[in-house]
Amino acid sequence: METFTRFLYEFLNQFFSGIGDIFKGIGSGLAKAFNLKEYQNILNSYKNDLSLPEWLLVGISIALLIIFVAAIVLLIYFLFRKYFKFRKSAIEKEELLDEVATLNNKVANLVKEKEDILAMKVSQLGLKPGESPTEDIDNEEPIDPDKESRFAKLTAIDEEYKNYRVKNYGDSFTLPELCENFRNFAASRLGLYYTIDMMRLFISALASTKLVILQGISGTGKTSLAYAWGKFMKHDSCVASVQPSWRDRTELFGYFNEFTKKFNETEVLKEMYIAGYTDDVYTVILDEMNISRVEYYFAEMLSILEMPNKDEWIIELVPNSWKTDPKHIIGGKIKVPANMWYIGTINNDDSTFMVTDKVYDRAMPIDINDKGKAFNPIDTDPMDVNYSYLEEIFESAMNEHPISNSTLEKIEQMDDYVIQHFRIAFGNRIVSHMKKFVPVYVACGGDEVAGVDYFIAKKILRKFEQLNIAYIKDEIDPYINFLDKTFGKNKMKECTEFLLRLKKLT
């Protein structure tokens, strides 16, 4: 054992002595490098032998040595400073992540608490917030399925319209006349002023899709435009003020109360039911539609309105059928009327949600950022318009003013360019919308390239906002040059203005 102990001592001593010699060497080296007395002795030994020019060189040598030492000291200082700064930011980042995680947990707990509360309310007989369970239990008894209708409002509409016959108004107006009449009506009767081009864009949007989005800064007349259209069609627009709590379709159509056996009908459902009786034009305004997530409460409608066969536009309200159900509620289902449009208004600010591509791709957005200038309108009455006639002149416009082959080729070239340089492509749905929008815009009195320009700017280039602007900024000017070369100098004004505005964000 003594032999091993001596061995271990000598073995470890060899290693640690070497480590000690390293530190001693560093210490002795630093002591030697900064031994000012020794430097003084060297100077004294040579001071009598150095000439004046040599003393000058000595001074330069000493200065260079001092600079070299100072540089090393500064380098060490900055390295330590950078390290501590990095370390501090890393610690702060970790603390921030911990704080975010804590907040996320709190939010999750609050959401769970909210859902528990809502579940309790649902369990209390399917009641909505604001209703009193006690009052309902005390004052309402479940209805008799054999004697009473669970759709009280819709059944009342059946009674009101039981002798109704679809009216043929004998319409003969053209699309340019429709634009002019609507513009003059809004100005003369409602004091709302819009440009003729805005009227063309609005009518073309109605022709291309059932969902139109009016967007822009507050106070420019977005809701007023949709409101005026309802007045002009002699059927006031049904205004659905979207609330932040809207999370599913029941906010739009209503819900079935399992206790009372009644269906709580909304004004939107009532308007849809009335529209199903007529051949008139109806409008629903989704006011501030992005104050809640559109794809939550409007998801089913987005899918239904995409179906090419309008006979398949069916919504299930209840899972079964009662013999007392309204006339047009068949098997618990209602047909979405083709003569109704949905016009949403959005504001892009901190209080709203971003509208997703799923919604934008199915809608036609129109920007309203400028207040209309007052003009002297012709006093114009509202119009009786048959939906069937309006669809007829839309179809005629699409057949008579299809996008020219040369323009389609240019659009194809632009598609290839955007895919190559921006990695963005647009699908058949957008092309189909364009082939409806542009011909009607031309039929309303607009220019084909101007219509293509507006459509591309609002439906395709809008997707650029989702990209890294700093990454694509060098591609913007070449793309503007490509548009000028392909479509004509300064022809694509909307696209160019959008791209330049995007460039300023970098």
C-alpha positions in Angstrom: 0.0 0.0 0.0 2.9 2.3 0.8 4.3 1.7 -2.7 1.0 2.7 -4.3 0.7 5.8 -2.2 4.2 6.9 -3.3 3.2 6.1 -6.9 0.0 8.1 -6.7 1.8 11.1 -5.0 4.5 11.2 -7.7 2.0 10.6 -10.5 -0.4 13.4 -9.5 2.5 15.7 -8.4 3.8 15.4 -12.0 0.5 16.7 -13.4 -0.3 19.4 -10.8 3.3 20.6 -10.8 3.1 21.1 -14.5 -0.2 23.1 -14.1 1.5 25.1 -11.4 4.5 25.8 -13.6 2.1 27.1 -16.3 0.6 29.7 -14.0 4.1 30.5 -12.6 5.3 30.9 -16.1 2.4 33.2 -17.0 3.0 35.2 -13.8 6.8 35.4 -14.3 6.1 36.4 -18.0 3.8 39.2 -17.0 6.2 40.3 -14.3 9.0 40.4 -16.8 6.9 42.1 -19.5 5.9 44.9 -17.2 9.2 45.3 -15.2 9.6 49.0 -15.7 12.8 49.1 -13.6 14.5 46.7 -16.0 13.4 48.9 -18.9 15.0 51.8 -17.1 18.2 49.9 -16.6 18.4 49.1 -20.3 17.9 52.7 -21.3 20.6 53.8 -18.8 23.1 51.3 -20.2 22.6 52.7 -23.7 21.9 56.4 -23.2 25.5 57.5 -23.6 26.0 55.5 -26.9 22.7 56.6 -28.7 22.8 59.5 -31.2 19.9 61.9 -31.6 18.3 60.1 -34.6 18.6 56.9 -32.6 16.9 58.5 -29.6 14.1 59.4 -32.0 13.8 55.8 -33.0 13.9 54.7 -29.4 10.9 57.0 -28.7 9.0 55.6 -31.6 9.8 52.0 -30.4 8.6 52.8 -26.9 5.4 54.4 -28.3 4.7 51.4 -30.6 5.2 49.1 -27.6 2.8 51.1 -25.5 0.2 51.1 -28.3 0.6 47.4 -28.7 0.0 46.8 -25.0 -2.9 49.2 -25.0 -4.4 47.4 -28.0 -4.2 44.1 -26.2 -5.8 45.5 -23.1 -8.6 47.1 -25.1 -9.1 43.8 -27.0 -9.4 41.9 -23.7 -11.8 44.6 -22.4 -14.1 44.5 -25.4 -14.1 40.7 -25.4 -15.2 40.7 -21.8 -17.7 43.4 -22.4 -19.2 41.6 -25.3 -19.3 38.4 -23.3 -21.1 40.0 -20.4 -23.5 41.8 -22.7 -24.3 38.6 -24.5 -24.7 36.8 -21.2 -27.0 39.6 -19.9 -29.2 39.4 -23.1 -29.3 35.6 -22.8 -30.4 35.9 -19.2 -33.0 38.6 -20.1 -34.2 36.4 -23.0 -34.6 33.4 -20.7 -36.5 35.6 -18.1 -38.7 36.9 -20.9 -39.4 33.4 -22.2 -40.2 32.3 -18.6 -42.6 35.3 -18.3 -44.3 34.5 -21.6 -44.7 30.9 -20.6 -46.2 32.0 -17.3 -48.6 34.4 -19.1 -49.5 31.7 -21.6 -50.4 29.4 -18.7 -52.5 32.1 -17.2 -54.3 32.7 -20.5 -54.9 29.0 -20.9 -56.4 28.9 -17.4 -58.6 31.9 -18.1 -59.8 30.3 -21.4 -60.5 27.1 -19.6 -62.4 29.0 -16.9 -64.4 30.8 -19.6 -65.2 27.6 -21.4 -66.3 26.0 -18.1 -68.6 29.0 -17.4 -70.1 28.7 -21.0 -70.5 25.0 -20.5 -72.4 25.6 -17.3 -74.7 28.1 -19.2 -75.2 25.6 -22.0 -76.1 22.9 -19.5 -78.6 25.3 -18.0 -81.1 24.6 -20.8 -79.1 25.9 -23.7 -79.4 29.5 -22.7 -77.5 32.4 -24.2 -75.6 35.0 -22.1 -78.0 37.6 -20.9 -80.9 35.2 -20.6 -82.2 34.4 -17.1 -82.5 30.7 -16.3 -84.9 31.4 -13.5 -87.2 33.5 -15.7 -87.2 30.9 -18.5 -88.1 28.1 -16.1 -90.8 30.1 -14.4 -92.4 31.7 -17.4 -91.9 29.3 -20.3 -93.0 25.7 -20.8 -91.7 23.4 -23.5 -93.9 23.8 -26.6 -96.0 21.0 -28.1 -94.3 19.7 -31.3 -97.7 18.7 -32.7 -99.3 22.1 -32.2 -96.7 24.9 -32.1 -93.8 25.8 -34.4 -90.3 26.0 -32.9 -89.5 28.7 -35.5 -91.9 31.4 -34.4 -90.5 34.2 -36.6 -90.2 32.1 -39.7 -93.7 30.7 -39.3 -94.9 34.3 -39.1 -93.2 35.0 -42.4 -95.0 32.0 -43.9 -98.3 33.5 -42.8 -97.3 37.0 -44.2 -96.2 35.6 -47.5 -98.8 32.8 -48.0 -100.4 34.7 -50.9 -97.1 36.2 -52.3 -96.4 35.9 -56.0 -92.9 36.6 -57.4 -93.0 40.0 -59.1 -91.5 40.7 -62.5 -90.4 44.3 -62.6 -89.7 44.3 -66.3 -86.2 45.6 -65.8 -84.3 46.9 -68.9 -81.4 48.9 -67.5 -77.8 48.4 -68.5 -74.8 48.1 -66.2 -73.6 51.6 -66.9 -77.1 52.9 -66.1 -77.1 50.9 -62.9 -73.8 52.4 -61.8 -74.9 56.0 -62.6 -78.3 55.5 -61.0 -76.9 54.0 -57.8 -74.3 56.9 -57.6 -76.9 59.6 -58.1 -79.3 57.9 -55.6 -76.7 57.7 -52.9 -75.8 61.3 -53.4 -79.3 62.8 -53.9 -81.2 60.8 -51.2 -78.5 59.9 -48.7 -75.8 62.6 -49.0 -73.2 59.9 -49.8 -70.7 60.7 -52.5 -68.8 58.1 -54.4 -66.8 58.2 -57.6 -68.2 56.4 -60.7 -65.2 54.1 -60.6 -66.1 53.0 -57.1 -69.6 52.2 -58.3 -68.1 50.1 -61.2 -65.8 48.2 -58.7 -68.7 47.6 -56.3 -71.1 46.2 -59.0 -68.3 44.1 -60.5 -67.5 42.7 -57.1 -71.1 41.6 -56.7 -70.9 39.9 -60.0 -67.8 37.9 -59.1 -68.7 36.6 -55.6 -71.4 36.6 -52.9 -68.9 37.9 -50.3 -67.6 41.4 -50.7 -65.2 43.0 -48.2 -65.0 46.8 -47.9 -61.8 47.8 -46.2 -60.0 51.0 -45.4 -59.6 53.6 -42.7 -62.5 54.5 -40.5 -65.0 57.2 -41.6 -64.6 56.8 -45.4 -68.1 55.3 -46.0 -67.6 51.5 -46.0 -70.8 50.6 -44.1 -72.6 53.5 -45.7 -72.0 52.1 -49.2 -73.5 48.7 -48.3 -76.4 50.5 -46.5 -77.0 52.7 -49.5 -77.1 49.6 -51.8 -79.9 48.1 -49.6 -81.9 51.3 -49.8 -81.4 51.5 -53.6 -82.7 47.9 -54.0 -85.8 48.8 -51.8 -84.8 46.2 -49.2 -82.9 47.6 -46.2 -79.7 45.8 -45.6 -79.8 43.5 -42.6 -77.0 44.7 -40.3 -75.2 42.0 -38.2 -72.8 43.8 -35.9 -70.1 41.2 -35.3 -69.0 40.9 -31.6 -65.6 39.7 -30.3 -67.4 36.7 -28.7 -68.6 35.3 -32.0 -67.0 31.8 -32.3 -69.4 29.7 -34.3 -72.4 29.8 -36.8 -75.0 30.1 -34.0 -74.2 33.8 -33.7 -75.3 34.2 -37.3 -78.3 31.9 -37.6 -79.4 31.2 -34.0 -79.6 28.1 -31.9 -82.1 25.5 -30.6 -83.1 25.6 -26.9 -83.4 22.0 -25.7 -85.6 23.0 -22.8 -88.2 25.2 -24.4 -87.9 23.3 -27.7 -87.8 26.7 -29.5 -85.3 27.9 -32.0 -83.8 31.3 -31.3 -83.9 32.9 -34.7 -81.6 35.8 -35.6 -82.4 38.7 -37.9 -80.0 37.2 -40.5 -81.9 33.9 -40.6 -85.1 35.8 -40.8 -83.8 37.9 -43.8 -82.6 34.7 -45.5 -86.0 33.2 -45.2 -87.7 36.2 -46.6 -85.3 36.3 -49.5 -86.1 32.7 -50.3 -89.7 33.8 -51.1 -88.8 36.5 -53.6 -86.7 37.3 -56.7 -85.5 40.6 -55.2 -82.0 41.6 -54.2 -81.1 41.3 -50.5 -78.0 42.3 -48.5 -76.5 41.3 -45.2 -73.9 43.6 -43.7 -71.3 42.0 -41.5 -70.2 45.2 -39.7 -66.6 45.1 -38.5 -66.5 41.4 -39.5 -62.9 40.9 -38.3 -63.5 42.0 -34.7 -63.8 38.2 -34.3 -62.2 35.5 -36.5 -64.2 35.3 -39.7 -63.4 31.7 -40.3 -65.0 30.8 -36.9 -68.5 32.1 -37.4 -68.6 32.2 -41.3 -66.7 29.0 -42.1 -69.7 27.0 -43.2 -71.0 29.9 -45.4 -67.5 30.2 -47.0 -67.7 26.6 -48.1 -71.3 26.6 -49.2 -71.0 29.8 -51.3 -68.1 28.1 -53.2 -70.3 25.3 -54.5 -71.1 25.8 -58.3 -74.6 24.2 -57.9 -76.8 26.6 -56.0 -79.2 23.7 -55.2 -76.5 22.4 -52.9 -76.5 25.6 -50.8 -78.1 23.9 -47.8 -77.6 24.6 -44.1 -78.8 22.3 -41.3 -80.5 24.2 -38.5 -81.8 21.3 -36.5 -81.2 17.5 -36.9 -84.8 16.5 -37.3 -88.1 17.5 -38.8 -91.4 18.5 -37.2 -94.7 18.7 -39.0 -95.1 22.3 -37.6 -91.9 23.5 -39.1 -92.0 26.5 -41.5 -92.7 25.8 -45.2 -89.2 26.2 -46.4 -87.5 24.4 -43.5 -87.3 20.9 -45.0 -85.8 18.1 -42.9 -84.5 20.7 -40.5 -82.5 22.3 -43.3 -82.8 25.7 -45.1 -81.6 26.6 -48.5 -79.3 29.6 -48.7 -80.9 32.1 -51.1 -78.9 32.9 -54.2 -80.4 36.4 -54.3 -78.6 37.5 -51.1 -75.1 39.1 -50.8 -72.9 39.3 -47.8 -70.9 42.6 -47.5 -68.3 42.7 -44.7 -66.6 45.9 -43.5 -63.2 45.6 -41.8 -60.7 47.9 -40.1 -57.1 46.9 -39.8 -56.0 47.9 -36.3 -54.9 46.5 -33.0 -58.5 45.6 -31.9 -59.1 43.3 -34.9 -57.9 40.0 -36.2 -56.1 39.6 -39.5 -58.3 38.3 -42.3 -56.8 35.0 -43.5 -56.2 33.9 -47.1 -59.0 31.4 -46.8 -61.4 34.4 -46.5 -59.7 36.8 -48.9 -59.5 34.1 -51.7 -63.3 33.6 -51.6 -64.2 37.3 -51.3 -63.6 40.4 -53.4 -61.9 43.2 -51.4 -62.5 46.8 -52.2 -60.4 49.6 -50.7 -62.2 52.7 -49.6 -59.6 55.1 -48.2 -60.8 58.5 -49.6 -63.9 60.4 -48.8 -66.0 61.1 -52.0 -66.1 64.6 -53.4 -69.4 66.3 -53.4 -71.1 66.8 -56.8 -74.5 67.9 -58.2 -76.4 64.6 -58.5 -79.6 63.9 -60.5 -82.4 63.2 -58.1 -82.9 59.4 -58.5 -85.4 57.0 -57.0 -84.6 53.6 -55.7 -85.1 50.8 -58.2 -87.1 47.6 -58.2 -84.7 45.0 -59.4 -85.2 41.3 -60.1 -82.3 39.2 -59.0 -82.8 37.0 -62.1 -82.4 40.0 -64.4 -79.3 41.2 -62.5 -77.7 37.8 -62.9 -78.7 37.8 -66.6 -76.9 41.1 -67.4 -73.9 39.9 -65.4 -73.8 36.7 -67.5 -74.2 38.7 -70.7 -71.3 41.0 -69.7 -69.1 37.9 -69.1 -70.0 36.5 -72.5 -69.7 39.8 -74.4 -66.6 41.2 -72.7 -64.3 38.2 -71.9 -60.8 39.0 -71.0 -58.8 39.2 -74.3 -56.4 36.5 -75.2 -53.5 39.0 -75.2 -54.3 40.1 -71.7 -54.7 36.5 -70.5 -51.2 35.8 -71.9 -49.8 38.7 -70.0 -51.4 37.5 -66.8 -49.8 34.1 -67.4 -46.4 35.8 -67.8 -47.0 37.7 -64.6 -48.0 34.5 -62.8 -44.7 32.9 -63.9 -42.7 36.0 -62.8 -44.3 36.1 -59.4 -43.7 32.3 -58.9 -40.1 32.7 -59.9 -39.2 35.8 -57.9 -41.6 35.8 -55.0 -42.6 32.1 -54.6 -46.3 33.0 -54.7 -48.9 31.5 -57.0 -52.7 32.1 -57.4 -55.1 29.2 -58.0 -58.0 28.5 -60.2 -60.5 30.1 -57.8 -58.8 33.5 -58.2 -58.6 33.2 -62.0 -62.3 32.3 -62.0 -63.2 35.4 -60.0 -61.1 37.5 -62.3 -62.9 36.2 -65.4 -66.2 37.4 -63.8 -64.9 40.6 -62.2 -63.1 42.1 -65.2 -65.7 41.6 -67.9 -68.4 43.2 -65.7 -66.1 46.0 -64.9 -65.6 46.6 -68.6 -69.4 46.4 -69.2 -69.9 49.0 -66.5 -67.7 51.4 -68.5 -64.3 50.6 -67.2 -61.0 49.7 -69.0 -59.9 46.1 -69.2 -56.3 46.6 -68.1 -57.5 48.9 -65.2 -59.8 46.1 -64.1 -57.1 43.5 -64.2 -54.8 46.0 -62.4 -57.2 46.5 -59.5 -58.0 42.8 -59.2 -54.3 41.7 -59.1 -53.4 44.4 -56.6 -56.2 43.5 -54.2 -56.3 39.7 -54.6 -52.7 38.7 -55.5 -50.2 41.3 -54.5 -51.9 41.5 -51.1 -50.2 38.2 -50.4 -46.8 40.0 -50.5 -47.6 41.5 -47.1 -47.1 38.1 -45.6 -43.5 37.9 -46.9 -40.4 39.2 -45.4 -40.4 42.8 -46.9 -36.7 43.2 -46.3 -36.1 40.0 -48.3 -38.1 41.0 -51.3 -37.4 44.8 -51.4 -34.7 44.4 -54.1 -37.2 42.5 -56.3 -39.8 45.3 -56.2 -38.3 47.7 -58.7 -37.6 45.0 -61.3 -41.2 43.8 -60.9 -42.6 47.3 -61.5 -40.4 47.5 -64.6 -41.8 44.1 -65.7 -45.4 45.3 -65.3 -44.6 48.5 -67.3 -43.0 46.4 -70.0 -45.7 43.8 -70.1 -49.0 45.8 -69.7 -47.8 49.2 -70.8 -46.1 52.2 -69.1 -48.1 53.4 -66.1 -51.0 51.1 -66.9 -50.8 49.1 -63.7 -51.2 52.0 -61.3 -52.9 50.2 -58.5 -50.2 47.5 -58.5 -47.4 50.0 -58.7 -48.8 52.2 -55.9 -49.1 49.1 -53.7 -45.6 47.9 -54.4 -44.1 51.3 -53.7 -46.0 51.6 -50.5 -44.7 48.1 -49.6 -41.2 49.2 -50.3 -41.5 52.2 -48.0 -42.1 49.8 -45.1 -38.5 48.4 -45.3 
